[in-house]
Amino acid sequence: MLLERLRLRNFRNYASLDIELFPGKNVLLGNNGQGKTNIMEAIYLCGTGKSYRTSRDTDLIRWGESTFYTASRFLRKNGDLLVEVACSLERGKRIRLNGVHQDMGMEYIGAANVVIFGPDDLRIIKGGPVERRKFMDLEISAVHERYRKDLANYRRILTQRNTFLKDARHLVGSMHGKAALDVWDEQLVSVGARVMVKRAKVIDDLSVLAQNAYKEISSSGLLELTYRPSFDVVDSCPTDEQEMTQKWSALFRKELLRLRQAELMRGITLAGPHRDDITFTLDGVDMRAFSSQGQQRTAVLALRLAELEFIRNEMGEDAILLLDDVSSELDPSKRAHLWKYIDRGIQTVITTTDEKALDELSKPGKVFTVQSGSVQEVNK
């Protein structure tokens, strides 16, 4: 997959922008605060439907304006894709794919695959479990439509079950109340077990790919990712996905029964995919607590490269790689390994403040200078 063209109107600090990208490396060169990362954000927005910098779509509207518009044309193996994202203060966000309006939510994710590595990525390791669940959900949803639907259903059922727990405590002692909660349990288990099994399988695959990437980037250390469900599933992980789902369903159901009184007291669901986590270990040691920031940064880069491999394996085409400020995030030796990796033919957009960084790149396809919301191609 390739991003051929990007157009912006009233997006962040851009009144208007229209650029054509190279199939290989594209470099955005300029001082801090000029708008390089805003271009990356716009590409990511068109790929995923969401910003990676803010949860409020209206933050993306240029100061003094009431709406923004972005358009990206992607070239895919199964046909071209025009993604249009607009947002107004009055109507909120709207997305169109090849002219067809799309519903908001997980259904949109995966229309165009984009992987980003930047300064904020350390939160995947250093942040709380919600950051790692967000990572899992975005990664898996990008390639598995069934997972997107299961996750949306799980969230809906979870919300309804929590409402029942809060509102119907006085009924649960009765046969009617117990039966009603049993029904909610069964719905949660049915969908939740499928979500968990898919997460476990994908994290296992990513762990192997990330190990290989880490070895290429760093000379030492064994990086491992481990999926951590909210309840014990030890000795119940058969290789067959259907059998695994059946066993985990039984364990999930048992855990909900064990926690029933505590859930009624607190009015929330205390077990399930919404409480899962991932651990990152280097040579068996928890990276969140005991690794240096340099090791954590290398691990996250390895994870992003693993994402690229995973998407290629699952989708049969490459994602687009966004590298935000890698000159300051990685030392020269690790950058050299990264440039070698992307020379395999991955379309990449790179931001940097250092013109000398261009010397490290073999054959950069296009270089753009960025200054105060104005972009100029300099190597025509």
N, C-alpha and C positions, 0 to 999 in steps of 0.2 A: 504494500500500500504506500502511496506517495501523496504528499500534500503539494498540489500544483500551484494554488493561488490563495492568498488571504486578503480579504477586504475588511476594513474597520470604518465605522462612523460614530463619532462621539463616544469612543471607548477609552476609559481612563484618560490619559493625556493626549489622545489622538483625535483631532477633529476629523481627519480623513486619512486613510492609508490604503494603498493597493500595491501589493508586491507579488512577484512570481518567484517561487523557490526552486532551488536546484535539487535534482534527485539524490545527490550525495550530501556533502557537508555545506551548511549555511552558517555563516558567522555574523553575529550582531555585535558590533564594536562601538563602545562609547563609555563615557563616564557614568558613575552611579547617578540614579535619579533622572535619567533621560528618557526612559521608556522601554528598555530592552526586555525586562521581565514582563512588562505589560503585553508584549507580543507573544511571549511564551504562554502567558495566562489565556490569551485569546485563542491560541491553538488548542490548548488543553480544554478550554470551555467548549469548543466545537467538537472535540473528540469525545468528551464525557458528559457534556451538558451541565457541568459544574465548574466553578472556580476552585483552585487549590489554595487560594489566599484568603477568601472571605466566604461566609455563608449567606451574605446578603447580596443578592443580584444587583440591587440598586446602587451598591458601592461602585459598580463598574461604569456607571454613567458619568460622562465627562462633566466637570464642575460647570454649573450654570445651564446645563441642558436637561431635558426631561426624558430622553430615551437614548439607547445605544443600539447598534446593529453590527453584527459580524457575519461574514460569509466565507466559507472555506470550501474549495473544490478538491476532493480526494479522488485519486485514481486507484481503483481496487480491481482485483482479478475478476470479480463478478459484475463489474460495471462501475461507471463513475458515480460519485456521490456529492451532491451539493448540500452542505449543512448551513442553515441560516439560524442564528440565534439573535433574538431581539428582546429588549426589556424596556418598559416604560414605568414611570412612577405610578401611573394610574392602573395599568393592566398587568404589571408584573412580567414574567419571562414567558416567551413563546419560542418554540423550536419547530423548524420545518426541515424535512429530509426530501430532497428532490421535489420541493414544492408542497409536500403533504404535511399538514400539521401533526405534531406528535404530542401525546400525553406526557406530562412530567413524570419523573420517577425512574425506577430501575430499568424499565423497559427500553429506555433510550440508550443506556450504556452498552457499548460494544459496536455502535454504528461505525465508529472510526477509532482504531486503537492507538493510543498515545501513552508513552512512558516518560516520566520526568524524573530527573535527578537534580536536586538543589539543596541549598543550605537548610531548609526546614525538614528535610527527610530524616534527620537524626531522631525526630520525635517517634518514628516507627519503633526504634529501640528504646529510647530514653523516656518516651511518654507513657501514658497509661494504657490499659487494655483496649479502650475505645479506639485508639489510634491503630492498633494492630487488627482489630475487627474491621475497621474501615478499609484497611489495606486488603484484607482477605476478600471482603465483599466486592470491592471494585475490581480486583484482579479476576476473581472467578466469574463475576457477572459479565465481564467483557467477552468471555468465550463460551459460557454455558447458559443458554436461554432458559433451560429448566430450572437452574439455580436461581436466576433472577426472579422467576415466578414463585418458586418456593420461598425465597427470602421475603418477598412482598407479602405473601400469604401468612408467613410466620409472624411478621410484624403486626399484621392486622389482627390475627388471633391473639397474640400476646397482649395487645392493647385491650381487647375485649375481655380477656381472662382477668387482667388486672382490675378492670372496672367491676367485674363480677366479684372479685375478692374484696374489694373495698365496700361495695354496696350490699352484699348479701351475707355478711357474717352471721346474722341471726338465723339464716335459713339453713346453713350448712349442717347444723345439728339434726335437722329433719331429713327424712328419706328423700324428699323432693330436692333439698339443697345439695345433698351428697350426690344424687344422680346428675344434677345439673353441672356440678363441678367435675364429675367423672367425664361428662361429655366434652367439656372444655379441655380437660387433660388429654383425652384421646386425640382431639384435633391438633393440639400443640405437639404431641408426641409424633403423630403421623408426618407432619411437615418438618418439624424440628430435627428428627433423626436423619432425614435426607439431607438437610442443610449441613449437619455435622459431618456426615460421612463424606460428602463432597469436599468440605473444607479439609478433612484429614487426608484425603487422597491428593488434593492439589498441593497442600503444604509438603507432603512427602516428595512429590515431584519437584517442587521448587527447591527443597533442601538439597537434593542431588545436583541440580543445575547451579545453585548458588555456591556449593562446595567447589565445583569445577571453576566457576568464575573467580572465586576468591583465590584459588591456587594460581590462576593466571596473573592476578593483580598483585598478590602478596607472596613472598617467598616461603612463608611458614604459617601454620595454623590450620586447624580443621573447623570450618564453620558448619553449624548444624541448626536447622529450624525444626521445632517440635510443636505440634498442635496440642493444646491443652484444653480439653472440654471442661465444663463446669462441674462434672462428676466423674468418678473413677470408671474407666473403661479398660483397665489393664486385663490382659489375657482374653480380650473379646474383640480382636481385630483381625478377622479372617480376610483373605485376599479378595474373595468374591464380594462385590459391592452390595448385592441384594441380601446376602446372608449377614453381612456387617450391619446393614440397615435394620434387619429384624432383631439382631442382638442388642443394638444400641437403643432401639425402640423400647425393648423390655427393660433395659437399665434406666432409661429416661423416665418411664412410667413408674418404676419402683422408687426413683429419687423424688418424684413429685409427691408420691404418697408419704414418703418419709418426712418431707418438708411441709406437709399440708397445714399443720397447726401454726407453724412459724409464718407461713405465707398469709394465713388468715389474720394473724395478729398485725402483720406489717402491711397487708394489702397489696403485695407485689409478688411476682413470680421470681423465685430464688434460684432456679436451675434452668438451663437451656442455652442455646446458641448465643443469646444476648449477653451471656456472661463468660464466653470463651476467651482464650488468649493464645498467644504464641510465645515461646521462649527462643531466644537466640543464644547459642553457646559457642565459644571458641575454645577448642581443646577441652570441652566438657565443662567450662566455667561460664556462668551466667554473664553475658555481655552487658546487660543493663546495669549491673552492680559493680562489676570488676574490670571492665575493659576501658582502655583509654578512648578519648574522643576520636583519635586517628583510626584506631581499630574499628570503632563503631561506624565511622564514615566509610571505611573500606568495605565493611560488611553490607552497608546499605547500597553502595554502588554495585557490589556483587549481586545483591538481591534484585536491583533494577535490571542488570544484564540477564539474570535468570528469568525475569519477566519477559524480556524480549524473546529468549529462546522458547519459553513456554507458549507464548502467543504464536510464534512461528510454527511450533509443533502442532498446536491445536487448530489454528486457522489456515495454515498453509501460505501465509504471507507475513512480511515483517510489519511491526508497529513502527511508528515514528518516534524517535528519541529526542527528548529535549534536555539539554545540559545547561543548567543555569549557574554561571559563575564558577565553573570547575577550576579555573586558574587559581583561585584563592582557596578552594575546598580541598584540592588534592596536590600532593607533592609531585615533582617532575617525573619520577619513575612510575608512579601510578597513572599519571596522565599519559605517559608513553604507552602503557598497556591498554589504556582506554582507546587511544587513537588507533592502535593496531586492531582493536576489536571492531570499531566502527568502519574501518577500511574494508570490511567484508561486504559492504554495499548497503548499509542501513542509512536511510535518510535521517539526518541529524541537524538540529538547530542548536547553536552554541552561542552563549552570551559571554562576553569578556570585556574587561576594562583595559587590558594590556595588549597593545599592538604586537608586542614581541611574541605573544602566544601563537600568532599566525605562523611563526617560523617552525613551530612544533608539528603543524598539520601538513600532511602530504596532500597536495592538490586540493585545497579548499575550493569548493565549487563556486560559491558566491560569498562576497563579503559586503555587508551593509554597514554604513555608519549611522548611528542613532544619536540625535541631538535635539532635545526639547520637543519631542513628539514629531520630528521630521526624520525620514529614513531615506538614505541615498545609497544606491549600489555603486561600488567603487572599482570593480574589476571587470567591467564590460569588455 
